[in-house]
């Protein structure tokens, strides 16, 4: 594809176990720019989680002309078909067992799996975070600090108030 928002690829990946429950990552990636439009972990892989994920992706990055998905049951549901029809997005499905058609999203999943999820294998995940005044989020595992993150879409999602200038 030649320009951004012409085609998005969407797929689901099995994530880590949290509190003895398997998580699933639903992600959308732009085909031309390879920008992650949205990615979110869910405990259930159902229509409600897919609708929540696609709504967040549309709010963050706009509307794509086409959405390329695989043949999973959540992508064939009537709700996703109606959402795409209402916003004017063409919903396309890949051929059965054709992972190469969604190569960009599969490569993104590999980048998530290799450095991040491999470290968590076999360990109990108990994460907590603290929000600071400058918008940074400090993430702890157990009692040990493991990283620092920045809320990229915090203002757009209403999670953080804009700093007012006087």
Backbone as a chain_set.jsonl record, in Angstrom:
{"seq": "XXXXXXXXXXXXXXXXXXXXXXXXXXXXXXXXXXXXXXXXXXXXXXXXXXXXXXXXXXXXXXXXXXXXXXXXXXXXXXXXXXXXXXXXXXXXXXXXXXXXXXXXXXXXXXXXXXXXXXXXXXXXXXXXXXXXXXXXXXXXXXXXXXXXXXXXXXXXXXXXXXXXXX", "coords": {"N": [[0.831, -1.176, 0.0], [0.332, 2.316, -0.539], [-0.065, 4.699, 0.987], [-0.714, 6.047, 4.305], [-3.349, 4.735, 6.346], [-4.642, 3.449, 4.294], [-4.719, 0.667, 4.273], [-5.255, -1.475, 6.96], [-3.951, -4.012, 9.078], [-5.189, -6.609, 11.088], [-5.041, -8.716, 13.951], [-4.939, -11.463, 16.305], [-3.122, -12.434, 19.187], [-1.905, -14.903, 21.428], [-1.265, -14.112, 24.752], [0.559, -13.551, 27.868], [-0.04, -15.513, 30.888], [-2.093, -14.241, 33.34], [-2.925, -14.037, 36.639], [-3.679, -16.762, 36.552], [-5.11, -16.839, 34.198], [-5.421, -16.867, 30.685], [-4.229, -14.379, 28.511], [-5.123, -12.356, 25.669], [-3.828, -10.639, 22.904], [-5.065, -8.127, 20.973], [-4.446, -6.512, 18.032], [-3.867, -3.741, 15.791], [-2.338, -2.742, 12.834], [-0.892, -0.34, 10.688], [-0.559, -0.732, 7.223], [1.099, 0.619, 5.357], [2.71, 2.547, 6.773], [3.488, 1.105, 8.972], [2.75, 1.688, 11.542], [1.624, 1.138, 14.798], [-1.656, 1.029, 15.27], [-3.463, 0.407, 17.293], [-3.243, -1.591, 20.204], [-4.16, -4.063, 22.5], [-4.446, -5.925, 25.502], [-6.621, -8.556, 26.355], [-8.767, -10.552, 28.436], [-10.696, -12.195, 27.404], [-11.437, -13.52, 24.206], [-13.563, -12.28, 22.36], [-16.545, -10.903, 20.815], [-17.2, -8.49, 22.086], [-14.738, -7.567, 23.155], [-13.348, -7.232, 20.771], [-14.854, -5.222, 19.519], [-14.401, -3.139, 21.325], [-11.638, -2.819, 20.971], [-11.436, -2.132, 18.234], [-12.855, 0.234, 18.191], [-11.23, 1.868, 19.795], [-8.949, 1.936, 18.172], [-9.934, 3.287, 15.901], [-10.562, 5.79, 17.052], [-8.026, 6.659, 17.785], [-6.354, 6.668, 15.425], [-7.88, 7.341, 13.194], [-9.931, 6.474, 10.314], [-9.532, 3.544, 8.411], [-9.246, 2.729, 4.885], [-9.449, 0.059, 4.139], [-9.703, -3.01, 5.94], [-7.799, -5.648, 6.863], [-8.207, -8.858, 7.901], [-7.96, -12.042, 9.663], [-9.377, -15.36, 9.526], [-10.749, -15.804, 11.906], [-13.311, -16.384, 14.399], [-14.19, -14.049, 15.678], [-13.759, -12.114, 13.798], [-15.509, -12.623, 11.784], [-17.969, -11.95, 12.684], [-21.24, -10.444, 12.923], [-21.368, -7.887, 14.037], [-18.838, -6.639, 13.631], [-18.771, -6.58, 10.863], [-20.953, -4.849, 10.375], [-20.038, -2.503, 11.656], [-17.803, -1.831, 10.084], [-19.126, -1.418, 7.641], [-20.745, 0.783, 8.25], [-18.909, 2.849, 8.749], [-17.654, 3.016, 6.355], [-15.556, 1.345, 5.618], [-13.771, -1.186, 4.007], [-14.058, -4.556, 4.647], [-11.799, -7.105, 4.633], [-10.91, -10.525, 4.275], [-8.283, -12.832, 4.895], [-6.809, -15.549, 3.016], [-7.373, -18.963, 3.97], [-5.19, -20.266, 6.414], [-3.019, -18.618, 5.637], [-0.549, -17.088, 6.623], [1.422, -15.436, 5.67], [0.177, -13.406, 4.291], [-0.511, -11.585, 6.187], [1.89, -10.472, 7.069], [3.149, -8.231, 8.256], [1.811, -7.666, 10.682], [2.247, -10.071, 11.944], [5.002, -9.98, 12.237], [5.189, -7.853, 14.006], [3.983, -9.066, 16.24], [5.936, -10.941, 16.784], [7.963, -9.247, 17.657], [6.827, -8.377, 20.009], [6.597, -10.762, 21.4], [9.236, -11.888, 21.598], [11.252, -10.069, 23.028], [9.731, -9.279, 25.26], [7.627, -11.071, 26.26], [9.027, -13.469, 26.57], [10.692, -13.025, 28.732], [8.879, -13.091, 30.781], [8.053, -15.685, 31.047], [7.032, -18.385, 32.977], [7.07, -16.943, 35.331], [5.34, -15.349, 37.968], [3.065, -12.803, 37.357], [2.692, -9.756, 38.724], [1.783, -6.722, 38.53], [2.186, -3.298, 39.31], [1.578, 0.201, 39.204], [2.716, 3.598, 39.374], [1.634, 6.859, 39.021], [3.094, 9.847, 38.008], [3.645, 13.441, 38.396], [4.661, 14.508, 35.989], [3.589, 12.905, 34.069], [4.734, 10.459, 33.607], [4.783, 6.908, 33.984], [5.609, 4.658, 36.398], [6.579, 1.344, 36.503], [6.251, -1.541, 38.447], [7.363, -4.79, 39.376], [6.524, -7.208, 41.57], [8.318, -6.087, 44.239], [10.129, -4.606, 42.897], [11.43, -2.144, 40.751], [10.761, -2.13, 37.33], [10.557, -0.69, 35.027], [9.872, 2.3, 33.052], [7.302, 4.189, 31.726], [5.536, 6.099, 29.264], [2.475, 7.718, 28.99], [1.122, 7.67, 26.026], [-1.273, 8.195, 24.632], [-2.76, 9.471, 26.53], [-3.976, 11.997, 26.897], [-5.782, 12.074, 24.76], [-7.445, 9.967, 25.437], [-8.597, 10.861, 27.73], [-7.452, 10.252, 30.158], [-5.563, 11.764, 31.377], [-5.257, 15.065, 32.425], [-4.973, 17.98, 30.419], [-2.133, 20.101, 30.576], [-2.532, 23.219, 31.85], [-1.851, 26.436, 30.654], [-0.886, 29.532, 31.979]], "CA": [[0.0, 0.0, 0.0], [1.151, 3.499, -0.773], [-0.176, 5.767, 1.974], [-1.268, 5.656, 5.596], [-4.793, 4.508, 6.464], [-5.196, 2.777, 3.126], [-4.978, -0.711, 4.688], [-4.814, -1.902, 8.277], [-3.992, -5.444, 9.331], [-5.58, -6.899, 12.47], [-4.896, -10.114, 14.32], [-4.95, -11.761, 17.732], [-2.014, -13.262, 19.638], [-2.012, -15.337, 22.815], [-0.306, -13.425, 25.6], [0.948, -14.247, 29.092], [-1.066, -15.853, 31.868], [-2.179, -13.299, 34.448], [-3.869, -14.588, 37.619], [-4.103, -18.067, 36.028], [-5.984, -16.674, 33.026], [-4.701, -16.582, 29.438], [-4.577, -13.108, 27.89], [-5.024, -12.285, 24.218], [-3.498, -9.312, 22.394], [-5.688, -7.747, 19.706], [-3.646, -5.392, 17.542], [-4.103, -3.205, 14.458], [-1.139, -2.088, 12.348], [-1.051, 0.271, 9.376], [0.254, -1.478, 6.269], [2.102, 1.447, 4.683], [3.642, 3.181, 7.697], [3.799, 0.138, 10.023], [2.431, 2.285, 12.83], [0.655, 0.373, 15.569], [-2.835, 1.862, 15.474], [-3.931, 0.089, 18.644], [-3.008, -2.941, 20.69], [-4.675, -4.161, 23.86], [-4.602, -7.27, 26.036], [-7.935, -8.887, 26.893], [-8.872, -11.901, 28.972], [-11.581, -12.963, 26.535], [-11.387, -13.234, 22.77], [-14.954, -12.307, 21.94], [-16.984, -9.767, 20.015], [-17.138, -7.265, 22.891], [-13.357, -7.095, 23.206], [-12.987, -6.777, 19.426], [-15.51, -3.926, 19.298], [-13.66, -2.16, 22.122], [-10.331, -2.587, 20.356], [-11.578, -1.429, 16.956], [-13.276, 1.602, 18.511], [-10.034, 2.593, 20.245], [-8.079, 2.157, 17.007], [-10.541, 4.343, 15.078], [-10.419, 7.065, 17.75], [-6.626, 7.068, 17.833], [-5.67, 6.846, 14.148], [-8.777, 7.633, 12.077], [-10.58, 5.339, 9.666], [-8.822, 3.009, 7.242], [-10.072, 2.389, 3.733], [-9.633, -1.388, 4.161], [-9.243, -3.707, 7.134], [-7.458, -7.022, 6.506], [-8.26, -9.703, 9.097], [-7.914, -13.463, 9.339], [-10.664, -16.052, 9.49], [-11.22, -16.121, 13.244], [-14.751, -16.18, 14.581], [-14.521, -12.673, 16.048], [-13.675, -11.257, 12.61], [-16.633, -12.934, 10.904], [-19.229, -11.653, 13.362], [-22.09, -9.442, 12.289], [-21.077, -6.565, 14.587], [-17.669, -6.068, 12.95], [-19.203, -6.307, 9.493], [-21.789, -3.648, 10.399], [-19.201, -1.349, 11.999], [-17.027, -1.478, 8.892], [-20.043, -0.892, 6.629], [-21.217, 2.115, 8.659], [-17.85, 3.853, 8.64], [-17.154, 3.032, 4.984], [-14.306, 0.59, 5.563], [-13.933, -2.493, 3.366], [-13.554, -5.639, 5.483], [-11.249, -8.181, 3.814], [-10.409, -11.683, 5.01], [-7.189, -13.51, 4.207], [-7.054, -16.952, 2.691], [-7.198, -19.858, 5.111], [-3.8, -20.674, 6.699], [-2.084, -17.782, 4.881], [0.057, -16.146, 7.559], [2.266, -14.49, 4.925], [-0.64, -12.267, 3.858], [-0.496, -10.63, 7.287], [3.269, -10.533, 7.522], [3.546, -7.093, 9.091], [1.277, -7.836, 12.032], [2.931, -11.231, 12.523], [6.329, -9.505, 12.639], [4.979, -7.085, 15.236], [3.751, -10.025, 17.314], [7.235, -11.52, 17.129], [8.679, -8.238, 18.436], [6.232, -8.376, 21.34], [6.839, -12.06, 22.037], [10.65, -12.177, 21.876], [11.909, -9.4, 24.156], [8.867, -9.006, 26.399], [6.935, -12.219, 26.828], [9.982, -14.515, 26.94], [11.163, -12.71, 30.078], [7.828, -13.36, 31.755], [7.703, -17.108, 31.034], [7.219, -19.103, 34.222], [7.062, -16.066, 36.494], [4.041, -14.797, 38.314], [3.026, -11.392, 36.997], [1.919, -8.87, 39.585], [2.268, -5.4, 38.162], [1.533, -2.114, 39.84], [2.216, 1.383, 38.639], [2.509, 4.877, 40.032], [1.596, 7.958, 38.065], [3.769, 11.025, 38.527], [3.146, 14.722, 37.874], [5.085, 14.771, 34.613], [2.893, 12.007, 33.159], [5.403, 9.174, 33.506], [4.237, 5.808, 34.764], [6.661, 3.764, 36.86], [6.011, 0.003, 36.595], [6.943, -2.401, 39.395], [6.998, -6.197, 39.437], [6.854, -7.528, 42.952], [8.695, -4.824, 44.855], [11.272, -4.111, 42.141], [11.112, -1.293, 39.606], [11.202, -2.784, 36.097], [10.535, 0.175, 33.865], [9.221, 3.59, 33.055], [6.539, 4.331, 30.491], [4.876, 7.397, 29.053], [1.139, 7.531, 28.456], [1.131, 8.363, 24.747], [-2.599, 8.637, 24.256], [-3.472, 9.773, 27.757], [-4.82, 13.171, 26.712], [-6.867, 11.716, 23.852], [-8.354, 9.046, 26.106], [-9.159, 11.48, 28.923], [-6.852, 9.705, 31.366], [-4.697, 12.758, 31.96], [-5.708, 16.401, 32.056], [-3.972, 18.802, 29.741], [-1.512, 21.108, 31.436], [-3.045, 24.535, 31.482], [-0.854, 27.493, 30.692], [-1.486, 30.777, 32.429]], "C": [[0.877, 1.24, 0.0], [1.082, 4.535, 0.341], [-0.877, 5.268, 3.234], [-2.788, 5.615, 5.554], [-5.424, 3.951, 5.201], [-5.563, 1.336, 3.485], [-4.428, -0.927, 6.083], [-4.878, -3.415, 8.329], [-4.334, -5.647, 10.801], [-5.433, -8.391, 12.73], [-4.889, -10.23, 15.834], [-3.798, -12.7, 18.053], [-2.265, -13.674, 21.083], [-0.899, -14.695, 23.618], [0.013, -14.215, 26.847], [-0.261, -14.621, 29.954], [-0.986, -14.845, 33.01], [-3.271, -13.802, 35.378], [-4.504, -15.883, 37.115], [-5.067, -17.971, 34.86], [-5.136, -16.28, 31.829], [-5.166, -15.234, 28.881], [-4.424, -13.229, 26.383], [-4.745, -10.842, 23.826], [-4.191, -9.121, 21.056], [-4.985, -6.485, 19.242], [-4.03, -5.036, 16.114], [-2.844, -2.456, 14.038], [-1.408, -1.537, 10.954], [-0.074, -0.379, 8.404], [1.369, -0.629, 5.671], [3.153, 1.986, 5.656], [4.128, 2.259, 8.813], [3.634, 0.726, 11.422], [1.411, 1.386, 13.524], [-0.522, 1.294, 15.871], [-3.431, 1.642, 16.852], [-3.569, -1.353, 18.962], [-3.437, -3.012, 22.134], [-4.805, -5.626, 24.253], [-5.994, -7.419, 26.636], [-7.865, -10.284, 27.487], [-9.741, -12.781, 28.089], [-11.353, -12.556, 25.084], [-12.815, -13.38, 22.249], [-15.299, -11.017, 21.201], [-16.874, -8.464, 20.799], [-15.722, -6.706, 22.967], [-12.895, -6.596, 21.838], [-13.605, -5.415, 19.121], [-14.798, -2.834, 20.083], [-12.321, -1.811, 21.487], [-10.459, -1.798, 19.055], [-12.038, 0.011, 17.18], [-12.077, 2.433, 18.945], [-9.096, 2.893, 19.084], [-8.633, 3.269, 16.117], [-10.389, 5.708, 15.735], [-8.982, 7.567, 17.707], [-6.067, 7.467, 16.47], [-6.585, 7.181, 12.98], [-9.335, 6.349, 11.487], [-9.755, 4.835, 8.489], [-9.788, 2.797, 6.084], [-10.408, 0.903, 3.735], [-9.07, -1.945, 5.461], [-9.049, -5.169, 6.762], [-7.361, -7.851, 7.779], [-8.168, -11.165, 8.68], [-9.314, -14.069, 9.436], [-11.154, -16.492, 10.861], [-12.689, -15.77, 13.407], [-15.094, -14.748, 14.968], [-14.455, -11.723, 14.854], [-14.806, -11.52, 11.62], [-17.977, -12.558, 11.523], [-19.956, -10.496, 12.682], [-21.757, -8.03, 12.778], [-19.907, -5.897, 13.871], [-18.005, -5.728, 11.506], [-20.033, -5.026, 9.432], [-20.986, -2.39, 10.729], [-18.422, -0.89, 10.779], [-17.928, -0.892, 7.806], [-20.485, 0.524, 6.98], [-20.155, 3.189, 8.505], [-17.243, 3.908, 7.244], [-15.832, 2.331, 4.8], [-14.586, -0.777, 4.943], [-13.283, -3.548, 4.255], [-13.11, -6.786, 4.589], [-10.731, -9.285, 4.714], [-9.303, -12.341, 4.194], [-7.607, -14.928, 3.841], [-6.771, -17.803, 3.923], [-5.742, -20.305, 5.203], [-2.763, -19.893, 5.894], [-1.512, -16.711, 5.802], [0.91, -15.105, 6.837], [1.477, -13.27, 4.453], [-0.671, -11.181, 4.925], [0.903, -10.556, 7.893], [3.671, -9.417, 8.464], [3.038, -7.231, 10.515], [1.922, -9.042, 12.715], [4.339, -10.85, 12.979], [6.235, -8.664, 13.904], [4.767, -8.016, 16.419], [5.062, -10.701, 17.731], [8.047, -10.541, 17.975], [8.11, -8.129, 19.847], [6.644, -9.64, 22.086], [8.297, -12.227, 22.456], [11.219, -11.402, 23.067], [11.047, -9.284, 25.411], [8.31, -10.273, 27.037], [7.875, -13.342, 27.229], [10.51, -14.275, 28.35], [10.152, -13.101, 31.147], [7.483, -14.833, 31.877], [8.03, -17.741, 32.39], [7.223, -18.247, 35.463], [5.653, -15.558, 36.73], [4.068, -13.295, 38.058], [2.109, -10.659, 37.966], [2.474, -7.484, 39.33], [1.492, -4.327, 38.915], [2.257, -0.92, 39.252], [1.868, 2.606, 39.471], [2.572, 5.957, 38.971], [2.211, 9.191, 38.705], [3.245, 12.289, 37.837], [3.508, 14.965, 36.417], [4.461, 13.806, 33.606], [3.557, 10.655, 32.995], [4.709, 8.146, 34.39], [5.393, 4.88, 35.112], [6.019, 2.403, 37.104], [6.892, -0.851, 37.511], [6.455, -3.827, 39.227], [7.462, -6.698, 40.796], [7.149, -6.227, 43.667], [9.787, -4.111, 44.087], [10.809, -3.282, 40.95], [11.642, -1.949, 38.335], [11.141, -1.871, 34.894], [9.777, 1.456, 34.074], [8.527, 3.732, 31.713], [5.929, 5.722, 30.432], [3.513, 7.106, 28.455], [1.007, 8.334, 27.168], [-0.23, 8.948, 24.397], [-3.418, 9.035, 25.475], [-4.403, 10.964, 27.589], [-6.011, 12.833, 25.834], [-7.887, 10.813, 24.53], [-8.955, 9.619, 27.376], [-8.57, 10.969, 30.212], [-5.992, 10.75, 32.086], [-5.178, 14.126, 31.516], [-4.587, 17.139, 31.36], [-3.404, 19.824, 30.725], [-1.96, 22.471, 30.948], [-1.939, 25.555, 31.631], [-1.531, 28.786, 31.117], [-0.964, 31.953, 31.672]], "O": [[2.012, 1.219, 0.475], [2.084, 5.195, 0.617], [-1.535, 4.227, 3.237], [-3.424, 6.368, 4.817], [-6.647, 3.987, 5.064], [-6.601, 0.836, 3.052], [-3.273, -0.603, 6.36], [-5.744, -4.033, 7.709], [-3.823, -4.932, 11.663], [-5.667, -9.219, 11.849], [-4.84, -9.23, 16.55], [-3.52, -13.639, 17.306], [-2.78, -12.884, 21.875], [0.266, -14.724, 23.22], [-0.231, -15.421, 26.896], [-1.36, -14.102, 29.761], [0.085, -14.629, 33.576], [-4.416, -13.975, 34.959], [-5.714, -16.079, 37.234], [-5.774, -18.935, 34.564], [-4.233, -15.452, 31.949], [-6.367, -14.981, 28.792], [-3.697, -14.087, 25.883], [-5.363, -9.923, 24.362], [-3.936, -9.866, 20.11], [-4.93, -5.496, 19.974], [-4.455, -5.887, 15.332], [-2.334, -1.628, 14.793], [-2.068, -2.181, 10.138], [1.102, -0.557, 8.723], [2.484, -1.121, 5.498], [4.351, 1.891, 5.39], [5.077, 2.594, 9.523], [4.302, 0.305, 12.366], [0.45, 0.931, 12.903], [-0.388, 2.238, 16.65], [-3.858, 2.594, 17.506], [-3.59, -2.221, 18.089], [-3.117, -2.12, 22.92], [-5.218, -6.463, 23.45], [-6.483, -6.53, 27.332], [-7.024, -11.097, 27.103], [-9.537, -13.993, 28.035], [-11.108, -11.387, 24.783], [-13.22, -14.438, 21.769], [-14.445, -10.155, 20.995], [-16.493, -7.437, 20.236], [-15.529, -5.495, 22.855], [-12.129, -5.635, 21.759], [-12.954, -4.553, 18.532], [-14.606, -1.729, 19.576], [-11.918, -0.648, 21.468], [-9.667, -0.889, 18.805], [-11.647, 0.908, 16.434], [-11.924, 3.576, 18.513], [-8.514, 3.975, 19.015], [-7.873, 4.107, 15.631], [-10.114, 6.691, 15.047], [-8.748, 8.771, 17.604], [-5.382, 8.483, 16.356], [-6.1, 7.297, 11.854], [-9.225, 5.276, 12.08], [-9.323, 5.631, 7.655], [-10.999, 2.698, 6.282], [-11.521, 0.518, 3.375], [-8.097, -1.428, 6.01], [-10.002, -5.854, 6.391], [-6.525, -7.576, 8.639], [-8.283, -11.493, 7.499], [-10.312, -13.349, 9.429], [-11.903, -17.464, 10.962], [-13.24, -14.967, 12.654], [-16.175, -14.266, 14.628], [-15.036, -10.638, 14.897], [-15.034, -10.719, 10.713], [-19.022, -12.829, 10.93], [-19.36, -9.69, 11.969], [-21.857, -7.075, 12.008], [-19.978, -4.713, 13.541], [-17.569, -4.699, 10.989], [-19.838, -4.206, 8.535], [-21.226, -1.331, 10.149], [-18.384, 0.302, 10.473], [-17.524, 0.045, 7.118], [-20.588, 1.376, 6.097], [-20.475, 4.328, 8.164], [-16.399, 4.763, 6.976], [-15.06, 2.688, 3.909], [-15.546, -1.446, 5.325], [-12.1, -3.449, 4.581], [-13.92, -7.376, 3.874], [-10.18, -9.022, 5.783], [-9.37, -12.401, 2.966], [-8.631, -15.43, 4.303], [-6.016, -17.401, 4.808], [-5.133, -20.676, 4.2], [-1.735, -20.45, 5.509], [-1.943, -15.558, 5.763], [1.098, -14.002, 7.35], [2.06, -12.207, 4.238], [-0.835, -10.001, 4.615], [1.055, -10.577, 9.114], [4.46, -9.64, 9.382], [3.77, -6.94, 11.461], [2.119, -9.034, 13.93], [4.815, -11.348, 13.999], [7.099, -8.75, 14.777], [5.317, -7.779, 17.495], [5.261, -10.995, 18.909], [8.741, -10.952, 18.904], [8.844, -7.818, 20.785], [6.996, -9.588, 23.265], [8.562, -12.671, 23.573], [11.638, -12.027, 24.041], [11.582, -9.2, 26.516], [8.507, -10.51, 28.228], [7.559, -14.103, 28.144], [10.749, -15.23, 29.089], [10.522, -13.406, 32.28], [6.686, -15.2, 32.74], [9.155, -17.644, 32.881], [7.369, -18.777, 36.565], [4.88, -15.365, 35.791], [4.987, -12.601, 38.493], [0.906, -10.912, 38.018], [3.522, -7.12, 39.863], [0.285, -4.448, 39.124], [3.416, -1.021, 38.85], [0.859, 2.636, 40.176], [3.465, 5.96, 38.124], [1.872, 9.535, 39.837], [2.515, 12.225, 36.848], [2.729, 15.574, 35.684], [4.767, 13.876, 32.416], [3.015, 9.782, 32.316], [4.123, 8.486, 35.418], [6.078, 4.374, 34.222], [5.027, 2.307, 37.827], [8.115, -0.878, 37.37], [5.274, -4.057, 38.966], [8.645, -6.622, 41.128], [6.296, -5.34, 43.696], [10.324, -3.112, 44.566], [9.897, -3.682, 40.227], [12.823, -2.288, 38.254], [11.63, -2.24, 33.826], [9.137, 1.679, 35.102], [9.112, 3.425, 30.675], [5.828, 6.418, 31.441], [3.407, 6.326, 27.509], [0.803, 9.547, 27.213], [-0.319, 10.078, 23.917], [-4.646, 8.946, 25.451], [-5.523, 10.938, 28.098], [-7.131, 13.253, 26.122], [-9.077, 10.891, 24.224], [-9.741, 8.945, 28.041], [-9.131, 11.222, 31.279], [-5.73, 10.619, 33.281], [-5.476, 14.322, 30.337], [-3.409, 16.951, 31.666], [-4.114, 20.339, 31.589], [-1.787, 22.823, 29.782], [-1.186, 25.544, 32.606], [-2.632, 29.095, 30.66], [-1.372, 33.085, 31.932]]}, "num_chains": 1, "name": "protein.A"}
